[in-house]
Structure formats: structure tokens, C-alpha cells
Amino acid sequence: MTILVTGSTGRVGSAVLKELVKRNVSIRALVREPDAKLPEGVQAVVGDLLDPVSIDKALEGVDKLYLLNAVVPDELTQGLIAFGLAKKRKLKHIVYHSVFKADQFKDVPHFASKVAIENALRDFDVPFTIMRPNYFFQNDASLKSPLMEAGIYPMPLGTPGISAVDVRDIAEAAAIALTTEGHCGKTYNINGPEILSGAKAASIWSALLGKTIRYPGEDMDAFEEQMRKKAPSWSAFDIRMMFLGYLERGFITGDGDLKTLTALLGHGPRRYEDFAKETVLEWKKDDKSVQSSKGTQATQPVRDHEYEPVQT
């Protein structure tokens, strides 16, 4: 069995490759550059999701597809090109990376794109499984500066909170759906075991860092303004609308979701606090490495709400 993974060098795609390597399958990774760093045993195939010729070639001899699109303005076109070619080649199975509650966030551009691709999967005769993950724990690995220097947790999770999830659980669920039977036609909501509010996240980081971490609240204008310094304007607006939806409609796991995910994985989903502990250890290792090679470096002040772009 040969599986093609798109989005293979990103946060989730690279984790999916690692999980698939553990299983007895042939793996191809769609990449833009032939020298992309991939796990041993994974075959790189160069292509672009906006180039149907390259995608059709990448799908030659492929049995199954893990379809993951980046959050880009033409995400819908990319997804439908890959889906259309998979349908043409009569692939045995497509596992599609969507997003939790996609159909309840139709005012969020990249959620709306995912809903349209989900609808295409359901309307045509192609075996499929849909993965709907929540906000990734690993998005917060980019918050070292605001947490350690400014002393703030800047993500506007609000009081309702979200059921954030570890990327490793998403990847494991995807690999299981791709390599075992009984998943066709199913939609899996991939959520974490706890409700993470802004204040709770701040308290977790406070305990781990041994200093007070403040949650500054939900100033969405300031959030979008800071996002534009790290990402294109369209992306800043898109992510603003996503977080606003969290605040207005909630992003909390539904009845039965955790039981279903636990049965799928064979273990309970990972906890945010454990991820945070691992992240702090990695930051400390990085700091020691920098100091030993270059000496202590001066740090720059960090403004409230400054962070790296998030992914879903």
C-alpha cells in the first residue's frame, strides 16, 4: 500500500509522516523542494497543489491520500484539485484534514474552504474519512518571548475556552485511519481532554516558569494588528475571525468525542500541561545552546499580543 501525504513538511504533516513510518506502508511526501528534510524511508515527490499535472504524477501508483492544505487564499482550489485527481484515479481512501466545528464557523474563510471540500468528499463516490482537529497545543510553542519576557499569555481564548489538542494525537489518528479498516465515511472530532481558557493557560505557564503570567483579555483589534506584523493582512483577519468564533460560539468537545478518540487511539488524548512542560524544557535547552556558542545575548522587549501565526 502506498500513501501520499500533502502538507508533509508542516507541523501536522511531518508528524503524520513519523506515525506512518512506524507502520508497514510505502510513503510518499509531496514537497516543493527535492531536498526537503523527510524521515528515512519516505519518498519525496515534487509538486504544487495548484499544478494539476504535478499532482496527477504524484498520485501515480498511490492507493491512499492524506489531504492537508495550508491556510492560504486559494486553499479551496488546492483541495478540490487534489480531490478531483484522486477521484479520477479511483483512490481507495482519502483522509482529509479539516477543522473542528467547521460547519458552525462559515464566516471564517479557511473554515468555509474546508466545509466545501468536506461536501465534495461526501457527494462523490470516493471512500473518505474526515479529521476535525481543535486548536493545536503546538501553536503555543511560538510564545516563548511573550511568556518569558513580557509575562503574558497572548492568545484570546476567553472564558469559555477551547478543547485544544496535541498535534501528535492528530497524526496518530490520521495514521490509524489510513492503515486500518473501519474508518470510511466517518468524521472524527479530535479534541483534548480539558477545557483551556486564557486564564487557565496563563496559570499553567505561571507554575512552570516560576513567575506570574498575565492573561490580558480579548482586545481583538490589538490582536489583529499584532498578527499583521507576523502574517499577511488577509491571514490576520482570518485568524481574528476564528478566535472571535471561539469567544462567541465556543470550541469545546462534544458528548462522546473523547470516548471515540480514546477508542481510536487506544489511549487518552494528551494534556496541555504535559506539552507545556516539554516545551519549557526545550526552551531551556535552546537557551543553554545559544549561551554556550555565542555568549549571553541581549533580548528585545516584547509588546502585548506578539506571537507567531497560528495554524489549524
Legacy VTK file of the C-alpha trace (Angstrom):
# vtk DataFile Version 3.0
C-alpha trace
ASCII
DATASET POLYDATA
POINTS 312 float
0.000 0.000 0.000
1.305 3.436 -0.969
0.136 6.610 0.772
0.723 10.172 -0.432
0.880 12.875 2.245
0.382 16.529 1.295
1.445 19.331 3.614
4.208 16.922 4.544
6.770 19.418 5.872
4.347 21.344 8.069
3.523 20.914 11.735
0.881 18.218 11.277
2.092 16.668 8.030
5.563 15.971 9.382
4.013 14.316 12.451
1.806 12.169 10.193
4.916 11.002 8.322
6.539 9.957 11.606
3.469 7.934 12.559
3.225 6.263 9.150
6.903 5.296 9.243
6.052 3.128 12.274
3.637 1.142 10.104
4.375 -1.235 7.228
3.415 1.049 4.323
5.108 2.818 1.432
5.050 6.594 1.980
5.337 9.489 -0.438
5.564 13.103 0.666
4.516 15.950 -1.595
7.173 18.661 -1.334
8.064 21.873 -3.146
11.824 21.295 -2.972
13.531 17.954 -3.766
15.966 18.359 -0.859
13.211 18.726 1.769
14.107 17.060 5.067
11.999 13.915 5.487
12.108 10.821 7.719
14.215 7.942 6.440
12.303 5.746 4.031
9.894 8.446 2.859
9.964 9.204 -0.859
9.864 12.882 -1.834
7.716 13.806 -4.830
7.973 17.389 -6.033
4.697 19.098 -6.820
2.388 22.023 -6.223
-1.280 21.695 -5.265
-2.087 24.428 -7.792
-0.412 22.422 -10.580
-2.715 19.535 -11.559
-0.067 17.965 -13.805
2.399 17.584 -10.924
-0.295 16.290 -8.558
-1.544 13.746 -11.083
2.020 12.492 -11.476
2.482 12.329 -7.684
-0.657 10.173 -7.434
0.594 7.533 -9.901
0.545 4.174 -8.114
-0.881 5.691 -4.931
-3.594 3.837 -3.004
-4.480 6.391 -0.327
-4.153 10.141 0.195
-3.734 12.229 3.330
-5.033 15.597 2.145
-3.816 18.556 4.174
-3.906 22.074 2.737
-2.110 25.081 4.146
-4.233 28.056 5.220
-3.790 30.137 2.056
-6.161 32.291 -0.043
-6.555 29.536 -2.652
-6.962 26.679 -0.157
-10.287 25.620 -1.694
-8.846 25.416 -5.213
-5.862 23.407 -3.968
-8.085 20.967 -2.117
-10.509 20.433 -4.971
-7.695 19.865 -7.478
-6.228 17.112 -5.299
-9.668 15.645 -4.622
-10.631 15.717 -8.309
-7.473 13.888 -9.341
-7.853 11.348 -6.524
-11.409 10.721 -7.725
-10.207 10.368 -11.305
-7.604 7.797 -10.267
-10.133 5.959 -8.076
-8.030 6.022 -4.923
-9.050 3.563 -2.237
-9.270 6.146 0.540
-8.830 9.874 1.253
-8.252 11.063 4.810
-8.967 14.791 4.864
-7.621 17.218 7.468
-10.481 19.615 8.196
-11.177 21.557 11.405
-13.450 21.118 14.427
-16.927 22.642 14.066
-16.121 23.727 10.502
-19.811 23.985 9.589
-20.511 26.334 12.522
-17.810 28.843 11.508
-18.838 29.690 7.940
-17.735 33.311 8.409
-14.114 32.185 8.880
-12.520 31.955 5.399
-10.367 28.874 5.907
-13.150 27.053 7.767
-15.510 27.769 4.869
-12.978 26.308 2.423
-12.812 23.126 4.469
-16.607 22.812 4.569
-16.722 22.986 0.764
-14.088 20.246 0.457
-15.922 18.113 3.034
-19.108 18.492 0.971
-17.295 17.366 -2.179
-15.994 14.287 -0.367
-19.486 13.384 0.803
-21.165 13.990 -2.569
-18.968 11.770 -4.746
-18.080 8.109 -4.804
-14.683 8.213 -3.085
-14.058 6.437 0.248
-13.150 9.119 2.780
-12.539 9.886 6.439
-12.647 13.430 7.815
-10.414 14.533 10.677
-11.665 17.615 12.515
-8.979 18.775 14.969
-9.254 21.575 17.509
-6.642 24.313 18.088
-3.136 22.825 18.283
-1.135 22.831 21.530
1.950 23.304 19.363
0.793 26.754 18.220
1.801 27.911 21.699
5.384 26.700 21.263
5.956 30.027 19.465
5.070 32.048 22.586
8.472 31.956 24.271
9.081 35.706 24.009
5.689 36.966 25.228
5.629 34.417 28.041
9.202 34.675 29.276
9.938 38.333 28.504
6.622 40.205 28.581
4.976 37.848 31.077
1.731 37.472 29.135
-0.245 34.660 27.534
-1.499 36.492 24.423
-3.886 34.066 22.705
-7.504 35.300 23.137
-9.068 32.036 24.291
-11.543 33.845 26.533
-13.539 32.415 29.416
-15.498 29.733 27.502
-12.185 28.181 26.496
-11.369 25.535 23.905
-10.606 21.806 23.835
-7.124 22.238 22.367
-5.325 19.119 21.108
-1.794 17.822 20.678
-0.589 17.528 17.076
0.782 14.070 17.916
-2.750 12.838 18.639
-3.963 14.240 15.309
-1.120 12.498 13.479
-1.688 9.191 15.241
-5.414 9.278 14.492
-4.717 10.033 10.835
-2.199 7.196 10.525
-4.642 4.755 12.113
-7.416 5.817 9.726
-5.057 5.401 6.759
-3.727 1.970 7.696
-6.596 0.113 9.380
-10.140 -0.806 8.406
-13.462 0.590 9.583
-12.997 4.343 9.109
-14.561 5.073 5.721
-17.409 7.577 5.841
-16.587 8.624 9.403
-15.835 12.071 10.792
-13.604 12.218 13.867
-13.560 15.254 16.144
-10.002 15.441 17.514
-10.063 17.271 20.845
-8.001 17.416 24.018
-9.241 16.175 27.417
-9.501 19.581 29.139
-11.082 22.961 28.552
-8.317 25.535 28.149
-9.291 29.150 28.863
-6.960 32.123 28.554
-6.690 32.430 32.331
-6.071 28.693 32.770
-3.308 28.696 30.162
-1.684 31.656 31.909
-1.818 29.844 35.251
-0.188 26.730 33.784
2.675 28.753 32.340
2.998 30.713 35.607
3.555 27.495 37.553
6.035 26.091 35.044
8.062 29.285 34.610
8.002 30.284 38.271
6.716 33.766 37.510
3.373 35.485 37.113
1.994 35.186 33.591
-0.861 37.584 32.888
-3.802 36.961 30.559
-4.556 40.393 29.051
-8.049 39.604 27.808
-9.620 39.812 24.364
-8.752 43.054 22.563
-9.409 41.732 19.067
-8.334 44.932 17.297
-4.930 44.767 19.002
-4.756 41.023 18.308
-5.310 41.528 14.579
-2.874 44.448 14.458
-0.106 42.347 16.008
-0.985 39.423 13.736
-0.424 41.637 10.682
3.184 42.123 11.802
3.749 38.386 11.537
1.428 37.376 8.701
-0.331 38.782 5.601
-3.311 41.052 6.247
-5.812 38.507 4.892
-4.413 35.872 7.274
-4.589 38.242 10.254
-8.282 38.863 9.540
-8.959 35.148 9.003
-7.370 34.191 12.348
-9.139 37.078 14.113
-12.473 35.725 12.879
-11.544 32.231 14.073
-10.756 33.388 17.612
-13.849 35.612 17.644
-15.858 32.497 16.787
-14.263 30.705 19.740
-15.472 33.500 22.011
-18.965 33.710 20.525
-19.787 30.062 19.780
-17.347 28.028 21.827
-14.866 25.395 20.715
-15.406 22.719 23.337
-15.549 18.973 22.776
-18.993 17.456 22.345
-20.627 14.494 24.042
-18.861 11.283 23.111
-15.944 12.896 21.250
-13.300 11.968 23.823
-14.631 8.425 24.186
-14.489 7.957 20.399
-10.984 9.419 20.147
-9.703 7.313 23.059
-11.047 4.170 21.393
-9.444 5.178 18.089
-6.024 5.914 19.610
-6.038 3.174 22.214
-5.158 5.768 24.867
-6.499 9.054 26.164
-5.506 12.269 24.372
-2.503 14.178 25.680
-2.787 17.002 28.242
-1.824 20.634 27.606
0.177 20.851 30.824
2.404 17.962 29.726
3.006 19.670 26.375
3.875 22.907 28.193
6.386 21.084 30.427
8.090 19.571 27.388
8.172 22.974 25.703
9.788 24.715 28.676
12.496 22.040 28.748
13.160 22.594 25.044
13.373 26.362 25.553
15.915 25.863 28.346
17.996 23.558 26.155
17.937 26.128 23.358
18.977 28.906 25.747
21.923 26.859 27.020
22.980 26.069 23.469
22.878 29.737 22.423
24.773 30.874 25.521
27.487 28.263 25.109
28.062 29.070 21.438
27.575 32.828 21.349
27.528 34.027 24.935
24.548 35.672 26.588
22.574 37.770 24.097
20.505 40.825 24.898
16.769 40.311 24.472
14.380 42.731 22.830
11.232 43.979 24.549
8.061 42.213 23.519
4.751 44.000 23.047
1.468 42.634 24.318
-0.174 40.137 21.923
3.000 39.500 19.905
3.165 35.913 18.626
3.767 33.752 15.583
0.921 32.946 13.152
-1.248 30.034 14.293
-2.339 27.006 12.318
-5.435 24.850 12.221
LINES 1 313
312 0 1 2 3 4 5 6 7 8 9 10 11 12 13 14 15 16 17 18 19 20 21 22 23 24 25 26 27 28 29 30 31 32 33 34 35 36 37 38 39 40 41 42 43 44 45 46 47 48 49 50 51 52 53 54 55 56 57 58 59 60 61 62 63 64 65 66 67 68 69 70 71 72 73 74 75 76 77 78 79 80 81 82 83 84 85 86 87 88 89 90 91 92 93 94 95 96 97 98 99 100 101 102 103 104 105 106 107 108 109 110 111 112 113 114 115 116 117 118 119 120 121 122 123 124 125 126 127 128 129 130 131 132 133 134 135 136 137 138 139 140 141 142 143 144 145 146 147 148 149 150 151 152 153 154 155 156 157 158 159 160 161 162 163 164 165 166 167 168 169 170 171 172 173 174 175 176 177 178 179 180 181 182 183 184 185 186 187 188 189 190 191 192 193 194 195 196 197 198 199 200 201 202 203 204 205 206 207 208 209 210 211 212 213 214 215 216 217 218 219 220 221 222 223 224 225 226 227 228 229 230 231 232 233 234 235 236 237 238 239 240 241 242 243 244 245 246 247 248 249 250 251 252 253 254 255 256 257 258 259 260 261 262 263 264 265 266 267 268 269 270 271 272 273 274 275 276 277 278 279 280 281 282 283 284 285 286 287 288 289 290 291 292 293 294 295 296 297 298 299 300 301 302 303 304 305 306 307 308 309 310 311
